[in-house]
Structure formats: C-alpha cells, structure tokens
Amino acid sequence: MSQDIHLYVKQAIEGDRLALEKVMISIQDRIYNLALRMLWNPSDAEDTTQEILVKVITNLSKFRGESKFGTWVYRIACNHLINTNKRGLEHQGLSFEIFEQGIHEGFDTKQGIQVSEVDRNLLAEELKVSCTHAMLLCLEREQRIIYILSSMFGVKSNEGAEILDISPETYRKRLSRVREKMRNFMEQNCGLANPDKMCRCSRRVEVAIENNRINPEHLIFAKHPQAYQSLVEACKDEMEELDRVSAVLASNPYYLAPENVLQKIKNMISSEKYRILEA
C-alpha cells in the first residue's frame, strides 16, 4: 500500500474528495479479491466490495492511526464478510464430502461433448480457479477468512489476530486447524497439491461443461482482468512459509476490481446529497 496513504486519509477526513478517491483506489483491488475468494461469484464480490468501501468511507473519521491503515480496512472488510447474509453458492451448503464426490465423478461425458486442444488449456485454467475458489466455501466463514488472509494475502498472525479481535495464540491455533483441513482434503483430491498425483483439470473439462460447472461461452475467471503486478508481488512477498497446498491457492490470479465499482463510489463521493464523512 502506498506510503502516502496516511496523508491521503488525513486529507480525506479534512474534506478533500480527491484524496478520498485516491484512498478508495488504493484499497479496492485488495477488498475485491478478498470478497471474491470468500464468495466465489464475481457479481457477489462486486456488490460486497461496494458495501465495504461505503463502510470505509463513512467510518474514515474514526481511523486514529493506532494500527496500519491496511489492517484497519481489513478489519472492516472481514467483519462485513463474516456477518453479511449468505450469497450465491453459500446457499448450496457445500462440504468437503460433497466436493470430493464431484471431483471423483467420471471423466467421460454422456453428451459426447468435445473441445479442441486449443481451448482445453483455457478451460482447464477456468476449472482450476473455479474449483479452488469453490473449495474454500466448504469452510465456515471465520475459517475461510483466516485461511485467505494468511495463506493467500500474506497477513501475519499478529495482524490477523488484530483484524479478527482475538489473541495471536487463538489465531495461530485456528489457522493451524484450517490449514490441516485444507491439506488433508487437497492432498487426497488435488493433483496440484500432491507431488505423487497429476492435475486432472484438463481431463475433467468436458464433464465440467456437461454439469454446468464451467461455461465456455461465459468464462468467469480465465478472462477476468488481472491485477497489476505490484499487487500480486505485494501479496506474495508478505507470505508466511507456504506449504504446497497453500501455494496452490496463492498461485491463483489476483484480479482488478470491475471499473463500475469505483465509478459508483466516485458518484457517491461527488454527490452533495451524501454525507461522506462523519464528524
């Protein structure tokens, strides 16, 4: 995050709308990627990102600089994501048992679907990212948040504890348990996480199309605009030691928040009928 962020925050609190816009630009991609990994669906992540940005704006005057601004933003975002109503795939009640059953279904389509080798790599990438994101939905929300923060965003245990308002020891214990859950599942079912197995995504493309898990005409992840390298490197540079399982999920792309997310926030900032900052 920009070294100038605290200056922009101070200026925004004092009523500088341009500074407020710069603050929103600096955090929107991280919030969007956090929401996307929590909720799977880009549309749900977009809506939630807007809701979180509004909360950041309306509470900005409460930021006292007692923690890093990024930590303060993560706290607002995580609290919102843990407590918001269930959305999209969360209503399906996914579990590791259900997910495992889907992974081990046959590799031959009943409808005789065929894809060209040119398309296969793109569709296999779509399936891989869709699968690993959906896998996170098998976890309870707090477990999901802890795993995403630590294993995919490089948040250290002390900061994670501050974000979730628990002790560092409690955070580390919960992180250890959720990493074990993910490791046990992925080492048994994902070739990317087990050196003794091969990735089967490429072989499962046709079945995934048949079962509506991916749609070649509407790719959700493979063609989603990706974030600038600086965000990717910032997340990876901050990583704690990664096991092979965490590395698989951390290797998924980081994405740019859709343009209309910021545009709606800009419209709100510029509208005189909104009181942006609390006194």
Secondary structure, 3 states (H helix, E strand, C coil): CCCCHHHHHHHHHCCCHHHHHHHHHHHHHHHHHHHHHHHCCHHHHHHHHHHHHHHHHHHHHHCCCCCCHHHHHHHHHHHHHHHCCCCHHHHHCCCHHHHHHHHCCCCCCCCCCCCCHHHHHHHHHHHHHHHHHHHHCCCCHHHHHHHHHHHHCCCCHHHHHHHHCCCHHHHHHHHHHHHHHHHHHHHHHCCCCCCCCCCCCHHHHHHHHHCCCCCCCCCCCCCCCECCHHHHHHHHHCCCCCCHHHHHHHCCCCECCCHHHHHHHHHHHHCCCCCCCCC
